């Protein structure tokens, strides 16, 4: 069974703390869907915050993920976070092999829910160190979902811990001025996109879905993680603080 936490909007530090709490404490398979309020930039683990700030939209807050990749402007999207065991329920043993499998299942579900006819990126292109080009969606990786007219629609990043993984990703509903042509929407509205994520992941893993309220123990843990890491300017700017 997949435990589904279908949540609304929260700020950047809260969202990242909740995702990390899932990795640390969720049992079985857990899927969290959410949005960002207010819109926020999330940096990849190894990115230089000062470099990102040079081109970042004015007045938009930043948070640093515990996962790699480039900077994502979290606006006009549905975000998912999936936690499960490597090598379980049809998932590969290696984290890097999970992305294309997961994205392929989501892509098919999007089409069933009225979305655009999309494709998987064949090979990695662009600035993989995200130094000259900090935007995640401007440098599609192999296995990302792309639009035939150009632009990336879904990208994900992950982290593993003691045989379990967290993969979280941004499914775009529309672009924004910062990303421009680098982003192309999936052709679904928010409700359709959410259902496509649920259906695609459930079908891939061969599991049923149980919609559940966010439990108190995960909220308590995420609040602690938020205070120690994501609410700390040292983490956002320089990756200072407790080891993720």
C-alpha positions as CSV (number, residue, x, y, z in Angstrom):
1,X,0.0,0.0,0.0
2,X,1.1,3.6,-0.7
3,X,0.3,6.0,2.1
4,X,-0.7,9.2,0.4
5,X,-0.3,12.6,2.0
6,X,-2.1,15.1,-0.3
7,X,-1.1,18.4,1.2
8,X,-1.6,22.0,0.2
9,X,0.9,24.9,0.1
10,X,3.7,25.6,2.6
11,X,6.8,27.6,2.6
12,X,10.2,26.3,1.3
13,X,11.8,25.3,4.6
14,X,8.6,23.5,5.8
15,X,8.3,21.6,2.5
16,X,11.9,20.5,2.5
17,X,11.8,19.5,6.2
18,X,8.7,17.4,5.6
19,X,10.3,15.6,2.7
20,X,13.4,14.8,4.9
21,X,11.2,13.7,7.8
22,X,9.6,11.2,5.4
23,X,13.0,9.8,4.5
24,X,13.9,9.4,8.1
25,X,10.7,8.1,9.7
26,X,8.1,6.9,7.1
27,X,7.5,3.2,6.9
28,X,6.5,1.3,3.8
29,X,5.9,3.4,0.7
30,X,4.8,7.1,1.2
31,X,3.9,9.7,-1.3
32,X,3.5,13.3,-0.5
33,X,1.9,15.9,-2.9
34,X,2.2,19.6,-2.3
35,X,2.6,23.1,-3.6
36,X,4.7,26.1,-2.4
37,X,3.2,29.2,-0.7
38,X,4.8,31.6,-1.3
39,X,6.7,30.5,-4.5
40,X,10.3,29.7,-3.7
41,X,13.6,28.8,-5.3
42,X,15.2,25.5,-4.2
43,X,18.9,25.0,-4.7
44,X,20.6,21.7,-5.3
45,X,22.8,20.5,-2.5
46,X,26.1,21.5,-4.0
47,X,25.1,24.8,-5.7
48,X,26.6,28.2,-4.9
49,X,23.9,30.4,-3.5
50,X,25.7,33.6,-4.5
51,X,25.8,32.5,-8.1
52,X,22.0,31.7,-8.1
53,X,21.2,35.1,-6.5
54,X,22.8,36.9,-9.5
55,X,19.8,35.9,-11.7
56,X,17.1,35.0,-9.2
57,X,13.7,36.7,-9.4
58,X,13.6,39.7,-7.1
59,X,12.0,39.1,-3.7
60,X,11.8,35.3,-4.0
61,X,13.0,33.3,-1.0
62,X,15.5,30.4,-1.4
63,X,15.9,27.1,0.4
64,X,18.6,24.4,-0.1
65,X,17.6,20.8,-0.8
66,X,19.4,17.7,0.5
67,X,19.3,16.4,-3.1
68,X,21.4,17.3,-6.0
69,X,20.7,19.1,-9.3
70,X,20.0,22.6,-10.2
71,X,17.8,25.4,-9.0
72,X,14.0,25.1,-9.4
73,X,11.5,27.9,-9.2
74,X,8.6,26.3,-7.5
75,X,5.6,28.1,-9.1
76,X,2.8,26.8,-11.4
77,X,3.5,23.2,-10.5
78,X,2.7,20.1,-8.4
79,X,5.5,18.7,-6.4
80,X,5.8,15.1,-5.3
81,X,8.0,13.3,-2.8
82,X,8.2,9.5,-2.9
83,X,9.9,7.4,-0.1
84,X,10.3,3.7,-0.5
85,X,12.9,0.9,-0.3
86,X,15.4,0.4,-3.1
87,X,14.8,-2.9,-4.8
88,X,11.2,-3.2,-3.5
89,X,7.9,-3.0,-5.3
90,X,9.4,-2.9,-8.8
91,X,12.0,-0.2,-8.0
92,X,15.6,-0.8,-9.0
93,X,18.4,-1.5,-6.5
94,X,20.3,1.7,-7.5
95,X,18.8,5.2,-7.0
96,X,20.1,6.4,-10.4
97,X,18.1,3.8,-12.2
98,X,14.8,4.8,-10.6
99,X,14.3,8.1,-12.4
100,X,13.6,7.0,-15.9
101,X,11.3,4.2,-14.7
102,X,9.4,6.6,-12.5
103,X,9.2,9.3,-15.1
104,X,8.0,6.9,-17.8
105,X,5.1,5.7,-15.6
106,X,4.1,9.3,-14.8
107,X,4.4,10.3,-18.4
108,X,1.9,7.6,-19.5
109,X,-0.5,8.6,-16.7
110,X,-0.4,12.2,-17.7
111,X,-1.5,11.3,-21.2
112,X,-4.4,9.2,-19.8
113,X,-5.5,12.3,-17.8
114,X,-5.6,14.6,-20.8
115,X,-2.0,15.8,-20.8
116,X,0.3,16.5,-23.7
117,X,2.1,13.8,-25.6
118,X,5.5,14.0,-23.9
119,X,8.8,12.1,-24.2
120,X,11.8,11.1,-22.0
121,X,15.1,12.9,-22.6
122,X,17.5,10.6,-24.3
123,X,20.8,12.0,-22.9
124,X,22.0,14.6,-20.5
125,X,22.6,18.0,-21.9
126,X,23.6,21.4,-20.7
127,X,25.6,22.5,-17.6
128,X,25.6,19.4,-15.3
129,X,27.5,21.3,-12.6
130,X,24.9,24.1,-12.7
131,X,27.7,26.7,-12.4
132,X,27.2,28.8,-15.6
133,X,23.5,27.9,-15.9
134,X,21.9,27.4,-12.4
135,X,18.4,26.5,-13.6
136,X,17.5,22.8,-13.3
137,X,15.0,22.9,-16.2
138,X,17.5,24.5,-18.6
139,X,19.7,21.4,-18.5
140,X,17.6,18.3,-18.9
141,X,19.1,15.0,-17.6
142,X,18.6,11.6,-19.2
143,X,15.2,10.3,-18.3
144,X,13.6,13.7,-17.6
145,X,10.2,14.4,-19.1
146,X,10.4,16.8,-22.0
147,X,7.9,18.4,-24.3
148,X,8.2,17.8,-28.1
149,X,8.0,21.5,-28.7
150,X,11.0,22.1,-26.4
151,X,11.3,22.6,-22.7
152,X,11.3,20.3,-19.7
153,X,8.1,19.3,-17.9
154,X,9.3,17.1,-15.0
155,X,12.6,16.7,-13.3
156,X,13.4,14.9,-10.1
157,X,16.3,14.5,-7.6
158,X,16.9,11.9,-4.9
159,X,18.8,10.8,-1.9
160,X,19.2,7.4,-0.3
161,X,19.6,6.4,3.3
162,X,20.0,2.9,4.7
163,X,18.4,1.2,1.8
164,X,15.6,3.6,1.4
165,X,15.2,6.5,-1.0
166,X,13.6,9.9,-1.2
167,X,12.8,11.1,-4.8
168,X,11.1,14.5,-5.1
169,X,10.3,16.3,-8.3
170,X,8.5,19.2,-9.9
171,X,5.7,18.6,-12.4
172,X,5.1,21.9,-14.2
173,X,1.7,23.1,-15.1
174,X,3.1,26.2,-16.9
175,X,6.3,28.2,-17.2
176,X,7.3,31.5,-15.6
177,X,9.5,34.5,-16.6
178,X,12.6,33.1,-14.9
179,X,12.6,29.8,-16.6
180,X,11.1,31.0,-19.9
181,X,11.3,28.4,-22.7
182,X,13.2,26.0,-20.5
183,X,9.9,25.0,-19.0
184,X,6.8,23.6,-20.8
185,X,3.6,22.7,-18.9
186,X,2.3,19.1,-18.9
187,X,-1.1,20.1,-20.4
188,X,-3.1,19.2,-17.3
189,X,-4.7,21.3,-14.6
190,X,-3.6,20.8,-11.0
191,X,-6.1,18.2,-10.1
192,X,-5.4,16.1,-13.2
193,X,-1.6,16.4,-12.6
194,X,-2.0,15.2,-9.0
195,X,-4.1,12.3,-10.0
196,X,-1.6,11.4,-12.8
197,X,1.2,11.3,-10.3
198,X,-0.8,9.1,-7.9
199,X,-1.9,6.7,-10.7
200,X,1.4,6.5,-12.4
201,X,3.4,5.7,-9.3
202,X,0.7,3.2,-8.0
203,X,0.6,1.3,-11.3
204,X,4.4,1.2,-11.5
205,X,4.7,-0.2,-8.0
206,X,1.7,-2.5,-8.2
207,X,0.2,-1.0,-5.0
208,X,-3.1,0.5,-3.8
209,X,-3.3,4.0,-2.4
210,X,-4.6,5.0,1.0
211,X,-5.2,8.8,1.5
212,X,-4.1,9.7,5.1
213,X,-3.8,12.8,7.2
214,X,-0.2,14.0,7.9
215,X,0.6,12.3,11.3
216,X,1.7,14.2,14.4
217,X,5.0,12.3,14.7
218,X,6.1,13.4,11.2
219,X,5.0,17.0,11.9
220,X,7.0,17.1,15.1
221,X,10.1,15.6,13.4
222,X,9.8,18.0,10.4
223,X,9.5,21.0,12.8
224,X,12.7,20.0,14.4
225,X,14.5,19.5,11.1
226,X,13.2,22.8,9.8
227,X,14.7,24.6,12.9
228,X,18.0,22.8,12.7
229,X,18.5,23.0,8.9
230,X,16.2,24.6,6.5
231,X,15.4,27.7,8.6
232,X,19.1,28.3,9.1
233,X,20.7,30.9,6.8
234,X,24.0,29.1,7.2
235,X,22.6,26.0,5.5
236,X,21.0,27.9,2.7
237,X,24.0,30.0,1.9
238,X,26.9,27.6,2.7
239,X,25.6,24.1,3.6
240,X,26.5,24.6,7.2
241,X,24.9,22.6,10.0
242,X,24.1,19.0,10.9
243,X,24.9,16.4,8.2
244,X,21.8,15.5,6.2
